[in-house]
Amino acid sequence: MRPDTPAEHIAEAERLIRTATRYPEDQEPLLLQAAAHLELGDARDRASALYDRLLSASPANPHLIKARQAANLWEYGHEAEARALISGIRAAAPTDPAPWEVIAEALESHDELEASHECFTEAATLLTSEDTPLTQATTALLTGRHRVRRLLALPHDDWDMVADTRHIGPIPLDELHDPKRIWALGSNDPAELRAEIARLRAELGDRRAALSRPFPVAILHWPARELSELLTSYPTLTSEYPSHEAHLTKVEASLRALAASGTTNLGIVTGSVPSYEAFAASEKSSPASPSLLAEYATTLAARGKATPWPPTPTAPCWCTSGKPYTECHGGNTP
């Protein structure tokens, strides 16, 4: 059951903070989730302290943490600090779409529409090209840019057309982002109100679908050394992993099959024997149990450990061979 009230959000944040203490290797994603719950519980000062704590510990994704900190600070009266953080992120030009989306939406929510549009456009220019396939994250940037451009009454451009094409909801993107929708909520015309309720339901359905999968559908990958150690310690798992080469082939085949069936948001999580044994102990289960492997993969993904699949053709292959994906497991891609 999802937290609903401020008290429930704060309780969930405290649970995540305790969990981060038990699993220091997963501290960053757990504390980021905790900070989000503190914001929803209107404990923004505590959320700010958590962001500062993360930034003082050489985090893996400092730009995202700074972006979240900026959005949070602005919401409780620290506009100057928020603007300084946003300017720093834009100057750093991160290649991760997430911080761009956070700061652009923060500007949008405070009616800084021109600055928000500039931010979305900078990100799109940096992160999209003819040679780079669109991901869910970069599509979200184009969708946000589309929304802000509608608010600014700007004509459609090529990126707006891409956003329209990628949108899969039952209500067209132009309708969802129509500034006049807000006026319809004050109408006395039942037909107008029914139409607006239908639009809002569609938008809420899309949002719930996104929230229902906060992490990728992930396949577990074992590096050669880890797999050898795993099978030495737990030989009953040999039936799952007859050889490392067969394991790598199966990972790629499984992901392609999922993609062909229409499953999106796919990823790969990399296992290690100490982490797996700790997970088994926390589940009061035996590491020798094949049924535990899928649960372990799901838990790693939930902790933010998944790498999106597929890589771009020229990016290093997920198997860590060092070869470009298209020359390794991405060869002969359908």
Backbone as numpy.savetxt, mean C-alpha at the origin, in Angstrom:
# Nx Ny Nz CAx CAy CAz Cx Cy Cz
-13.35 -7.56 13.72 -14.20 -6.37 13.72 -13.32 -5.12 13.72
-13.59 -4.16 12.83 -12.76 -2.98 12.73 -13.08 -2.02 13.86
-12.05 -1.32 14.39 -12.32 -0.28 15.39 -13.23 0.78 14.81
-14.11 1.33 15.66 -15.08 2.30 15.19 -14.99 3.60 16.00
-15.04 3.48 17.33 -15.02 4.66 18.19 -13.59 5.11 18.45
-13.39 6.37 18.88 -12.04 6.83 19.24 -11.37 5.93 20.27
-12.12 5.48 21.26 -11.53 4.62 22.29 -11.05 3.30 21.70
-11.81 2.75 20.75 -11.42 1.49 20.12 -10.16 1.68 19.26
-10.08 2.82 18.58 -8.87 3.10 17.78 -7.64 3.22 18.67
-7.79 3.88 19.81 -6.64 4.05 20.71 -6.25 2.69 21.31
-7.23 1.87 21.65 -6.93 0.53 22.17 -6.18 -0.30 21.13
-6.61 -0.21 19.87 -5.92 -0.95 18.80 -4.51 -0.42 18.61
-4.33 0.91 18.71 -2.99 1.48 18.59 -2.08 0.95 19.69
-2.58 0.88 20.90 -1.76 0.40 22.01 -1.41 -1.07 21.84
-2.35 -1.85 21.27 -2.05 -3.26 20.99 -0.93 -3.38 19.97
-0.98 -2.55 18.92 0.06 -2.58 17.89 1.41 -2.14 18.45
1.41 -1.17 19.33 2.67 -0.72 19.93 3.27 -1.84 20.77
2.45 -2.57 21.51 2.95 -3.71 22.29 3.51 -4.79 21.37
2.81 -5.03 20.27 3.28 -6.04 19.31 4.62 -5.63 18.70
4.78 -4.33 18.43 6.05 -3.84 17.87 7.21 -4.06 18.84
6.92 -3.99 20.11 7.96 -4.26 21.12 8.39 -5.71 21.07
7.43 -6.61 20.83 7.73 -8.05 20.77 8.43 -8.43 19.47
8.15 -7.70 18.41 8.72 -8.02 17.10 9.45 -6.79 16.55
10.63 -6.48 17.07 11.32 -5.26 16.65 11.66 -5.23 15.16
11.79 -6.41 14.53 12.10 -6.43 13.10 10.92 -5.93 12.27
9.72 -5.92 12.85 8.52 -5.45 12.16 8.02 -4.13 12.73
8.89 -3.44 13.45 8.46 -2.24 14.18 7.89 -1.17 13.27
8.54 -0.91 12.13 8.12 0.22 11.30 6.68 0.09 10.80
6.29 -1.01 10.12 4.90 -1.08 9.66 3.89 -1.13 10.81
4.26 -1.78 11.92 3.33 -1.86 13.05 3.11 -0.49 13.68
4.17 0.29 13.85 4.02 1.62 14.44 3.33 2.59 13.49
3.52 2.41 12.19 2.78 3.23 11.23 1.28 2.96 11.34
0.91 1.70 11.48 -0.50 1.37 11.68 -1.01 1.95 12.99
-0.19 1.86 14.04 -0.59 2.39 15.34 -0.82 3.91 15.25
0.08 4.61 14.56 -0.07 6.06 14.43 -1.36 6.42 13.69
-1.70 5.63 12.66 -2.95 5.88 11.93 -4.15 5.73 12.86
-4.14 4.72 13.72 -5.25 4.55 14.66 -5.29 5.67 15.68
-4.13 6.16 16.12 -4.12 7.29 17.05 -4.72 8.54 16.40
-4.42 8.75 15.12 -5.03 9.87 14.42 -6.55 9.73 14.39
-7.03 8.52 14.08 -8.47 8.28 14.02 -9.11 8.40 15.41
-8.33 8.16 16.45 -8.81 8.31 17.81 -8.63 9.72 18.34
-8.24 10.66 17.46 -8.04 12.07 17.81 -6.95 12.25 18.85
-5.97 11.35 18.84 -4.79 11.50 19.70 -3.62 11.90 18.81
-3.75 13.02 18.13 -2.79 13.42 17.11 -1.42 13.74 17.69
-1.38 14.23 18.93 -0.08 14.49 19.53 0.69 13.19 19.76
-0.02 12.13 20.17 0.64 10.83 20.35 1.08 10.26 19.00
0.26 10.45 17.97 0.64 9.99 16.63 1.91 10.70 16.17
1.97 12.02 16.43 3.16 12.79 16.04 4.41 12.27 16.76
4.25 11.92 18.02 5.39 11.38 18.78 5.85 10.04 18.20
4.89 9.23 17.73 5.27 7.95 17.11 6.03 8.17 15.81
5.57 9.13 14.99 6.28 9.43 13.75 7.70 9.90 14.05
7.85 10.76 15.06 9.20 11.21 15.43 10.06 10.04 15.89
9.46 9.13 16.62 10.19 7.94 17.09 10.68 7.11 15.90
9.83 6.95 14.91 10.21 6.18 13.73 11.33 6.88 12.96
11.22 8.19 12.81 12.21 8.93 12.04 13.58 8.95 12.72
13.59 8.79 14.03 14.87 8.79 14.75 15.59 7.45 14.68
14.94 6.45 14.07 15.50 5.09 14.07 15.95 4.63 12.69
16.32 5.53 11.79 16.76 5.18 10.43 15.76 4.27 9.74
14.53 4.74 9.49 13.49 3.88 8.93 13.75 3.52 7.47
13.08 2.47 7.01 13.22 2.03 5.62 12.56 3.01 4.66
11.48 3.67 5.11 10.74 4.56 4.23 10.53 5.92 4.89
11.59 6.71 5.04 11.45 7.98 5.77 10.52 8.97 5.09
10.46 8.95 3.75 9.61 9.93 3.06 8.13 9.69 3.37
7.71 8.43 3.44 6.32 8.16 3.76 6.01 8.60 5.19
6.92 8.34 6.12 6.70 8.73 7.52 6.62 10.25 7.62
7.50 10.96 6.92 7.46 12.42 6.94 6.16 12.94 6.33
5.69 12.29 5.27 4.43 12.70 4.65 3.27 12.51 5.62
3.23 11.35 6.28 2.17 11.10 7.25 2.26 12.09 8.41
3.49 12.38 8.83 3.68 13.36 9.91 3.17 14.74 9.47
3.48 15.14 8.24 3.03 16.45 7.75 1.51 16.55 7.75
0.85 15.52 7.21 -0.62 15.53 7.17 -1.20 15.60 8.58
-0.61 14.85 9.50 -1.09 14.84 10.88 -0.87 16.19 11.55
0.33 16.77 11.40 0.63 18.05 12.04 -0.33 19.15 11.57
-0.59 19.17 10.27 -1.47 20.21 9.73 -2.87 20.12 10.34
-3.32 18.89 10.62 -4.66 18.69 11.15 -4.81 19.22 12.57
-3.71 19.36 13.30 -3.91 19.90 14.65 -3.07 21.15 14.91
-3.01 21.99 13.85 -2.57 23.35 14.04 -1.11 23.66 13.82
-0.34 22.71 13.31 1.09 22.96 13.09 1.36 23.11 11.59
0.72 24.10 10.98 0.77 24.25 9.53 2.18 24.53 9.02
2.93 25.40 9.72 4.26 25.77 9.24 5.18 24.55 9.19
5.13 23.70 10.24 5.95 22.49 10.25 5.53 21.55 9.13
4.21 21.45 8.92 3.70 20.57 7.87 4.19 21.02 6.51
4.11 22.32 6.25 4.55 22.85 4.95 6.04 22.60 4.72
6.82 22.75 5.80 8.27 22.52 5.67 8.55 21.07 5.30
7.84 20.13 5.94 8.03 18.71 5.62 7.62 18.42 4.18
6.50 19.00 3.76 6.02 18.77 2.39 7.02 19.30 1.37
7.57 20.49 1.63 8.57 21.05 0.72 9.81 20.16 0.64
10.22 19.60 1.78 11.38 18.71 1.80 11.14 17.44 1.01
9.94 16.89 1.11 9.62 15.66 0.38 9.62 15.94 -1.12
9.02 17.04 -1.53 8.98 17.38 -2.95 10.40 17.59 -3.50
11.26 18.21 -2.70 12.64 18.43 -3.15 13.41 17.13 -3.26
13.09 16.17 -2.38 13.78 14.87 -2.41 13.32 14.00 -3.56
12.12 14.25 -4.09 11.57 13.51 -5.24 11.65 12.00 -5.04
10.97 11.46 -4.01 11.03 10.00 -3.78 10.41 9.23 -4.94
10.90 8.02 -5.14 10.37 7.17 -6.23 9.25 6.26 -5.76
8.83 6.40 -4.51 7.70 5.65 -3.97 6.45 6.53 -4.13
5.37 6.02 -4.75 4.18 6.86 -4.94 3.49 7.26 -3.63
3.60 6.46 -2.58 2.81 6.68 -1.36 3.01 8.06 -0.74
4.26 8.52 -0.50 4.40 9.85 0.10 3.84 10.97 -0.77
3.98 10.83 -2.09 3.40 11.84 -2.98 1.89 11.93 -2.79
1.23 10.77 -2.74 -0.23 10.77 -2.59 -0.64 11.40 -1.27
0.08 11.09 -0.19 -0.27 11.62 1.13 -0.15 13.14 1.15
0.96 13.68 0.64 1.13 15.14 0.72 0.19 15.87 -0.24
-0.06 15.28 -1.41 -0.98 15.92 -2.36 -2.39 15.96 -1.78
-2.80 14.87 -1.13 -4.14 14.85 -0.52 -4.22 15.77 0.70
-3.11 15.92 1.43 -3.10 16.86 2.55 -3.31 18.28 2.04
-2.62 18.65 0.97 -2.81 19.97 0.37 -4.24 20.14 -0.13
-4.76 19.11 -0.77 -6.14 19.17 -1.28 -7.14 19.38 -0.15
-6.96 18.66 0.95 -7.93 18.74 2.05 -7.93 20.11 2.73
-6.86 20.87 2.52 -6.79 22.22 3.09 -6.98 23.29 2.00
-7.64 22.88 0.92 -8.01 23.79 -0.18 -6.82 24.41 -0.89
-5.68 23.75 -0.82 -4.51 24.19 -1.57 -4.51 23.44 -2.91
-5.52 23.72 -3.72 -5.75 22.90 -4.91 -4.65 23.05 -5.96
-4.17 24.26 -6.17 -3.10 24.46 -7.15 -1.83 23.71 -6.72
-1.48 23.81 -5.43 -0.29 23.10 -4.94 -0.49 21.60 -4.99
-1.72 21.15 -4.69 -2.01 19.72 -4.77 -1.86 19.22 -6.20
-2.37 19.99 -7.15 -2.26 19.61 -8.56 -0.80 19.55 -8.99
0.00 20.53 -8.56 1.44 20.51 -8.88 2.10 19.25 -8.32
1.70 18.90 -7.10 2.29 17.74 -6.43 1.96 16.44 -7.18
0.67 16.27 -7.48 0.26 15.08 -8.22 0.97 15.02 -9.58
1.10 16.17 -10.25 1.73 16.21 -11.58 3.22 15.90 -11.49
3.90 16.44 -10.48 5.31 16.12 -10.28 5.49 14.62 -10.12
4.63 14.02 -9.30 4.74 12.58 -9.05 4.49 11.77 -10.31
3.46 12.17 -11.06 3.15 11.45 -12.30 4.29 11.56 -13.30
4.89 12.74 -13.40 6.02 12.95 -14.31 7.20 12.08 -13.92
7.44 11.98 -12.61 8.59 11.23 -12.10 8.40 9.73 -12.21
7.17 9.26 -11.98 6.96 7.82 -11.75 6.26 7.09 -12.89
5.79 7.79 -13.90 5.13 7.10 -15.01 5.83 7.45 -16.32
5.91 6.48 -17.18 6.48 6.67 -18.51 5.97 5.56 -19.41
6.24 5.69 -20.69 5.80 4.67 -21.64 6.44 3.31 -21.36
7.64 3.33 -20.76 8.37 2.08 -20.50 8.07 1.49 -19.12
7.26 2.19 -18.31 6.98 1.73 -16.95 5.51 1.38 -16.83
5.17 0.11 -16.60 3.76 -0.26 -16.47 3.13 0.43 -15.26
1.88 0.83 -15.40 1.17 1.43 -14.27 0.90 0.38 -13.21
1.11 0.76 -11.97 0.77 -0.11 -10.84 -0.47 0.45 -10.16
-0.96 -0.27 -9.16 -2.11 0.22 -8.41 -1.77 1.57 -7.75
-0.54 1.69 -7.26 -0.14 2.92 -6.56 -0.03 4.11 -7.51
0.57 3.91 -8.69 0.69 5.03 -9.62 -0.66 5.37 -10.25
-1.53 4.37 -10.41 -2.89 4.66 -10.88 -3.63 5.53 -9.87
-3.41 5.28 -8.57 -4.05 6.10 -7.53 -3.60 7.55 -7.63
-2.33 7.78 -7.99 -1.85 9.14 -8.18 -2.60 9.83 -9.33
-2.77 9.11 -10.44 -3.48 9.70 -11.57 -4.95 9.95 -11.25
-5.53 9.07 -10.42 -6.93 9.26 -10.01 -7.06 10.49 -9.12
-6.13 10.65 -8.18 -6.16 11.84 -7.34 -5.97 13.12 -8.14
-5.07 13.05 -9.11 -4.83 14.21 -9.97 -6.09 14.55 -10.77
-6.77 13.52 -11.26 -8.03 13.71 -11.99 -9.04 14.44 -11.12
-9.15 14.03 -9.85 -10.12 14.65 -8.93 -9.81 16.13 -8.72
-8.54 16.45 -8.50 -8.16 17.84 -8.25 -8.36 18.68 -9.51
-8.07 18.12 -10.67 -8.26 18.86 -11.91 -9.75 19.16 -12.14
-10.62 18.24 -11.74 -12.06 18.51 -11.85 -12.46 19.66 -10.93
-11.89 19.69 -9.72 -12.19 20.78 -8.79 -11.68 22.12 -9.31
-10.59 22.08 -10.07 -10.02 23.30 -10.65 -10.65 23.65 -12.00
-11.58 22.82 -12.46 -12.26 23.04 -13.75 -11.28 23.04 -14.92
-10.27 22.18 -14.85 -9.29 22.07 -15.93 -9.77 21.03 -16.95
-9.46 21.22 -18.23 -9.87 20.24 -19.24 -9.08 18.94 -19.11
-9.67 17.87 -19.60 -8.99 16.57 -19.57 -7.69 16.62 -20.37
-6.67 15.94 -19.84 -5.44 15.75 -20.60 -5.19 14.24 -20.72
-4.02 13.87 -21.23 -3.74 12.46 -21.49 -3.78 11.62 -20.21
-3.23 12.16 -19.11 -3.24 11.40 -17.87 -4.65 11.23 -17.32
-5.52 12.23 -17.52 -6.91 12.09 -17.10 -7.58 10.96 -17.88
-7.26 10.86 -19.16 -7.82 9.79 -19.97 -7.35 8.43 -19.47
-6.08 8.34 -19.06 -5.57 7.09 -18.50 -6.32 6.75 -17.21
-6.52 7.74 -16.35 -7.25 7.51 -15.10 -8.67 7.02 -15.39
-9.33 7.64 -16.37 -10.68 7.20 -16.75 -10.67 5.75 -17.22
-9.67 5.41 -18.02 -9.59 4.06 -18.58 -9.34 3.01 -17.50
-8.49 3.35 -16.53 -8.14 2.40 -15.47 -9.24 2.25 -14.42
-10.16 3.22 -14.35 -11.21 3.16 -13.34 -12.19 2.04 -13.66
-12.48 1.19 -12.66 -13.34 0.02 -12.92 -14.65 0.07 -12.16
-14.94 1.15 -11.45 -16.19 1.24 -10.68 -17.39 1.42 -11.58
-18.59 1.21 -11.03 -19.81 1.33 -11.83 -20.17 2.78 -12.17
-19.67 3.74 -11.41 -19.92 5.15 -11.68 -18.69 5.74 -12.36
-18.85 6.39 -13.52 -17.69 6.97 -14.22 -16.92 7.94 -13.33
-15.63 8.02 -13.55 -14.77 8.86 -12.73 -15.18 10.33 -12.80
-15.60 10.79 -13.95 -16.02 12.18 -14.08 -17.21 12.48 -13.17
-18.10 11.53 -13.02 -19.24 11.72 -12.12 -18.80 11.71 -10.67
-17.95 10.75 -10.31 -17.48 10.67 -8.93 -16.75 11.93 -8.51
-16.04 12.55 -9.46 -15.24 13.73 -9.15 -15.92 15.04 -9.54
-17.22 14.99 -9.80 -17.95 16.19 -10.20 -18.14 17.11 -8.99
-17.61 18.35 -9.03 -17.77 19.26 -7.89 -19.23 19.55 -7.56
-20.11 19.42 -8.53 -21.52 19.73 -8.28 -22.20 18.67 -7.41
-21.53 17.54 -7.20 -22.15 16.48 -6.39 -22.49 16.99 -5.00
-21.65 17.84 -4.45 -21.89 18.33 -3.10 -23.18 19.13 -3.03
-23.51 19.82 -4.13 -24.73 20.61 -4.13 -25.96 19.70 -4.11
-25.85 18.55 -4.75 -27.00 17.64 -4.82 -27.44 17.17 -3.44
-26.51 17.13 -2.49 -26.85 16.67 -1.15 -27.81 17.62 -0.45
-27.86 18.88 -0.90 -28.79 19.84 -0.29 -30.08 20.00 -1.09
-30.28 19.17 -2.09 -31.46 19.29 -2.95 -32.71 18.75 -2.25
-33.85 19.32 -2.61 -35.15 18.80 -2.13 -35.79 17.86 -3.14
-35.10 17.62 -4.24 -35.64 16.76 -5.29 -35.30 15.30 -4.98
-36.30 14.45 -4.70 -36.02 13.04 -4.35 -35.21 12.32 -5.42
-35.45 12.62 -6.69 -34.71 11.93 -7.76 -33.23 12.29 -7.70
-32.92 13.57 -7.44 -31.53 13.98 -7.34 -30.86 13.33 -6.14
-31.60 13.27 -5.03 -31.03 12.67 -3.83 -30.78 11.17 -4.03
-31.72 10.47 -4.68 -31.53 9.04 -4.95 -30.31 8.82 -5.83
-30.14 9.66 -6.85 -28.98 9.52 -7.74 -27.68 9.75 -6.96
-27.68 10.73 -6.07 -26.46 11.00 -5.30 -26.17 9.87 -4.33
-27.22 9.30 -3.72 -27.02 8.16 -2.81 -26.42 6.98 -3.57
-26.88 6.75 -4.81 -26.33 5.66 -5.62 -24.85 5.90 -5.89
-24.47 7.14 -6.18 -23.07 7.46 -6.44 -22.22 7.24 -5.18
-22.75 7.70 -4.06 -22.01 7.56 -2.80 -21.85 6.09 -2.42
-22.89 5.29 -2.66 -22.79 3.85 -2.37 -21.72 3.20 -3.24
-21.68 3.59 -4.52 -20.66 3.03 -5.41 -19.26 3.42 -4.94
-19.10 4.67 -4.54 -17.79 5.14 -4.07 -17.41 4.42 -2.78
-18.38 4.25 -1.88 -18.12 3.55 -0.63 -17.77 2.09 -0.89
-18.44 1.48 -1.89 -18.13 0.09 -2.23 -16.70 -0.06 -2.71
-16.24 0.89 -3.53 -14.84 0.85 -3.99 -13.89 1.00 -2.82
-14.22 1.91 -1.89 -13.35 2.13 -0.74 -13.29 0.89 0.15
-14.46 0.26 0.38 -14.47 -0.95 1.20 -13.68 -2.08 0.56
-13.79 -2.17 -0.78 -13.04 -3.22 -1.47 -11.54 -3.01 -1.29
-11.12 -1.75 -1.33 -9.70 -1.47 -1.14 -9.27 -1.79 0.29
-10.13 -1.43 1.27 -9.79 -1.68 2.67 -9.80 -3.15 3.02
-10.59 -3.93 2.28 -10.70 -5.35 2.61 -9.42 -6.11 2.27
-8.55 -5.51 1.47 -7.28 -6.14 1.16 -6.15 -5.15 1.40
-5.80 -4.92 2.69 -4.78 -3.91 2.99 -3.38 -4.35 2.65
-3.20 -5.60 2.24 -1.87 -6.08 1.88 -2.02 -7.03 0.70
-0.95 -7.29 -0.03 -1.07 -8.10 -1.24 -1.40 -9.57 -0.97
-1.95 -10.21 -2.00 -1.99 -11.67 -2.01 -0.57 -12.11 -2.30
0.08 -12.72 -1.31 1.53 -12.93 -1.40 1.89 -14.40 -1.45
2.92 -14.69 -2.26 3.49 -16.03 -2.37 4.83 -16.04 -1.64
5.08 -17.13 -0.91 6.28 -17.23 -0.09 7.48 -17.69 -0.93
8.58 -16.95 -0.81 9.82 -17.27 -1.51 10.92 -17.52 -0.49
11.66 -18.63 -0.67 12.80 -18.96 0.17 14.08 -18.82 -0.62
15.02 -17.97 -0.21 16.35 -17.97 -0.84 17.01 -19.33 -0.67
17.97 -19.64 -1.52 18.57 -20.99 -1.55 19.12 -21.40 -0.18
19.86 -20.50 0.47 20.46 -20.86 1.75 19.38 -21.11 2.81
18.36 -20.28 2.83 17.29 -20.44 3.82 16.50 -21.73 3.57
16.26 -22.03 2.28 15.52 -23.24 1.98 16.31 -24.48 2.40
17.61 -24.45 2.16 18.45 -25.58 2.57 18.41 -25.77 4.08
18.49 -24.69 4.83 18.42 -24.77 6.29 17.05 -25.26 6.74
16.01 -24.77 6.08 14.65 -25.18 6.43 14.47 -26.69 6.26
14.91 -27.22 5.12 14.71 -28.64 4.84 15.61 -29.53 5.70
16.78 -29.01 6.08 17.64 -29.76 6.99 16.98 -29.89 8.36
16.37 -28.80 8.80 15.72 -28.80 10.12 14.37 -29.51 10.10
13.65 -29.42 8.99 12.29 -29.95 8.92 12.13 -30.74 7.61
12.68 -31.93 7.57 12.68 -32.70 6.31 11.29 -33.06 5.81
10.27 -33.00 6.67 8.91 -33.29 6.20 8.43 -32.28 5.16
9.10 -31.13 5.09 8.69 -30.11 4.12 9.29 -30.35 2.73
10.07 -31.42 2.59 10.67 -31.72 1.28 9.61 -31.95 0.21
8.47 -32.48 0.62 7.40 -32.70 -0.36 6.88 -31.38 -0.93
6.98 -30.30 -0.13 6.56 -28.97 -0.60 7.63 -28.35 -1.48
8.90 -28.67 -1.19 10.02 -28.05 -1.88 11.01 -29.12 -2.35
10.74 -29.79 -3.47 11.64 -30.85 -3.93 13.03 -30.34 -4.32
13.10 -29.08 -4.77 14.40 -28.46 -5.09 14.20 -26.96 -5.11
15.30 -26.23 -4.98 15.17 -24.77 -5.00 14.73 -24.28 -6.37
15.24 -24.87 -7.42 14.84 -24.47 -8.77 13.35 -24.69 -9.00
12.86 -25.86 -8.54 11.43 -26.14 -8.68 10.60 -25.15 -7.87
11.11 -24.78 -6.70 10.41 -23.81 -5.85 10.27 -22.47 -6.56
11.35 -21.96 -7.16 11.31 -20.68 -7.86 10.33 -20.73 -9.04
10.37 -21.83 -9.76 9.46 -21.99 -10.90 8.01 -21.97 -10.44
7.75 -22.63 -9.32 6.38 -22.69 -8.79 5.90 -21.33 -8.33
6.79 -20.53 -7.72 6.41 -19.19 -7.28 5.93 -18.36 -8.46
6.73 -18.33 -9.53 6.36 -17.55 -10.72 5.07 -18.08 -11.34
4.95 -19.41 -11.44 3.76 -20.01 -12.06 2.51 -19.69 -11.24
2.63 -19.74 -9.92 1.47 -19.45 -9.06 1.02 -18.01 -9.23
1.96 -17.09 -9.29 1.61 -15.68 -9.45 0.98 -15.42 -10.81
1.50 -16.06 -11.84 0.91 -15.87 -13.17 -0.50 -16.43 -13.22
-0.72 -17.56 -12.55 -2.06 -18.15 -12.53 -3.04 -17.24 -11.79
-2.60 -16.65 -10.69 -3.46 -15.73 -9.95 -3.78 -14.50 -10.80
-2.77 -13.98 -11.48 -2.99 -12.80 -12.34 -3.96 -13.14 -13.47
-3.83 -14.32 -14.05 -4.70 -14.72 -15.15 -6.15 -14.89 -14.69
-6.33 -15.21 -13.39 -7.68 -15.39 -12.86 -8.32 -14.07 -12.46
-7.57 -12.97 -12.63 -8.11 -11.66 -12.31 -7.72 -11.13 -10.94
-6.92 -11.87 -10.19 -6.48 -11.41 -8.88 -5.47 -10.28 -9.05
-5.68 -9.19 -8.30 -4.76 -8.05 -8.37 -4.01 -7.91 -7.04
-3.13 -6.93 -6.98 -2.37 -6.64 -5.76 -1.56 -7.85 -5.31
-0.81 -8.41 -6.25 0.00 -9.60 -5.96 1.38 -9.20 -5.45
1.96 -10.08 -4.65 3.28 -9.79 -4.11 4.05 -11.04 -3.73
5.30 -10.84 -3.37 6.19 -11.93 -2.93 6.76 -11.56 -1.57
6.72 -12.50 -0.63 7.36 -12.30 0.67 8.50 -13.30 0.80
9.61 -12.86 1.36 10.79 -13.70 1.49 10.90 -14.22 2.91
10.99 -15.55 3.04 11.05 -16.17 4.35 12.47 -16.34 4.86
12.58 -16.46 6.18 13.84 -16.84 6.81 13.52 -17.84 7.90
14.42 -18.75 8.17 14.14 -19.81 9.14 13.91 -19.25 10.54
14.74 -18.33 11.06 14.46 -17.81 12.40 13.10 -17.12 12.51
12.75 -16.35 11.48 11.44 -15.68 11.48 10.31 -16.70 11.45
10.47 -17.74 10.63 9.44 -18.77 10.51 9.28 -19.53 11.83
10.39 -19.85 12.47 10.32 -20.57 13.75 9.67 -19.70 14.83
9.97 -18.41 14.83 9.34 -17.51 15.79 7.84 -17.42 15.54
7.46 -17.39 14.26 6.03 -17.35 13.93 5.35 -18.63 14.39
5.97 -19.78 14.14 5.38 -21.06 14.57 5.19 -21.08 16.08
6.18 -20.57 16.81 6.07 -20.54 18.27 4.92 -19.65 18.71
4.77 -18.49 18.04 3.68 -17.59 18.41 2.31 -18.19 18.12
2.26 -19.10 17.12 1.00 -19.77 16.76 0.83 -21.09 17.50
1.80 -21.41 18.35 1.77 -22.68 19.09 1.61 -23.86 18.13
2.39 -23.81 17.06 2.34 -24.84 16.03 3.75 -25.31 15.72
3.86 -26.40 14.95 5.16 -26.95 14.59 5.63 -26.38 13.26
6.87 -25.94 13.16 7.39 -25.47 11.86 7.38 -26.55 10.79
7.27 -27.81 11.20 7.26 -28.91 10.24 5.91 -29.05 9.54
4.92 -28.28 9.97 3.58 -28.41 9.41 3.45 -27.64 8.10
3.20 -28.32 6.98 3.07 -27.60 5.70 1.95 -26.57 5.71
0.90 -26.80 6.49 -0.24 -25.87 6.50 0.13 -24.52 7.09
1.24 -24.45 7.83 1.65 -23.20 8.45 2.29 -22.25 7.45
2.77 -22.77 6.32 3.52 -21.95 5.37 2.66 -20.82 4.79
1.42 -21.11 4.43 0.54 -20.08 3.86 0.21 -19.02 4.90
0.00 -19.44 6.16 -0.29 -18.48 7.21 0.91 -17.56 7.45
2.09 -18.14 7.37 3.33 -17.35 7.54 3.43 -16.30 6.43
3.16 -16.70 5.19 3.22 -15.76 4.07 2.22 -14.63 4.26
1.00 -14.94 4.68 -0.02 -13.92 4.89 0.39 -12.95 5.99
0.98 -13.48 7.05 1.40 -12.63 8.16 2.53 -11.70 7.74
3.49 -12.20 6.97 4.56 -11.34 6.48 4.00 -10.21 5.62
3.04 -10.55 4.76 2.43 -9.53 3.91 1.70 -8.49 4.75
0.99 -8.94 5.78 0.25 -8.02 6.65 1.19 -7.08 7.39
2.42 -7.51 7.59 3.41 -6.66 8.27 4.18 -5.76 7.31
3.73 -5.71 6.06 4.35 -4.82 5.10 5.61 -5.34 4.46
5.79 -6.68 4.47 7.03 -7.27 3.97 6.96 -7.69 2.50
5.82 -7.47 1.85 5.66 -7.97 0.48 6.29 -7.03 -0.54
6.88 -7.61 -1.57 7.39 -6.88 -2.73 6.40 -7.06 -3.87
5.90 -5.97 -4.46 4.89 -6.11 -5.52 5.42 -6.94 -6.70
4.51 -7.73 -7.27 4.82 -8.54 -8.45 3.82 -8.18 -9.53
4.23 -8.14 -10.81 5.58 -8.44 -11.32 6.49 -7.23 -11.26
7.81 -7.47 -11.24 8.73 -6.34 -11.41 8.62 -5.79 -12.82
9.13 -4.61 -13.05 9.22 -4.11 -14.42 10.23 -4.97 -15.18
10.11 -5.06 -16.50 10.99 -5.96 -17.27 12.48 -5.77 -17.02
12.90 -4.51 -16.80 14.33 -4.27 -16.64 14.78 -4.27 -15.18
13.83 -4.40 -14.25 14.19 -4.42 -12.82 14.80 -5.79 -12.48
15.60 -5.85 -11.40 16.15 -7.15 -11.00 15.05 -8.14 -10.69
15.27 -9.39 -11.05 14.26 -10.43 -10.82 14.06 -10.62 -9.32
12.84 -10.97 -8.93 12.50 -11.17 -7.52 13.28 -12.32 -6.90
13.84 -13.23 -7.71 14.52 -14.41 -7.18 15.93 -14.11 -6.68
16.36 -12.84 -6.83 17.67 -12.36 -6.39 18.83 -12.90 -7.23
18.55 -13.34 -8.45 19.63 -13.81 -9.33 20.52 -12.67 -9.79
20.00 -11.44 -9.74 20.74 -10.28 -10.24 20.44 -9.97 -11.69
19.77 -10.89 -12.39 19.42 -10.67 -13.80 18.16 -9.80 -13.89
17.99 -9.07 -15.00 16.72 -8.36 -15.22 15.57 -9.38 -15.25
14.42 -8.97 -14.76 13.28 -9.87 -14.68 12.95 -10.51 -16.03
13.00 -9.70 -17.11 12.62 -10.22 -18.42 13.60 -11.28 -18.92
14.84 -11.28 -18.37 15.83 -12.29 -18.78 15.89 -13.45 -17.81
15.06 -13.41 -16.78 15.08 -14.47 -15.77 13.69 -15.09 -15.70
13.01 -14.97 -14.56 11.69 -15.60 -14.44 10.60 -14.86 -15.21
10.87 -13.65 -15.66 9.91 -12.93 -16.47 10.00 -13.23 -17.93
10.90 -14.12 -18.34 11.02 -14.50 -19.75 9.78 -15.23 -20.23
9.47 -15.03 -21.50 8.28 -15.67 -22.12 7.02 -15.31 -21.39
6.94 -14.03 -20.89 5.73 -13.58 -20.22 4.59 -13.56 -21.22
3.45 -14.16 -20.83 2.34 -14.19 -21.77 1.88 -12.79 -22.11
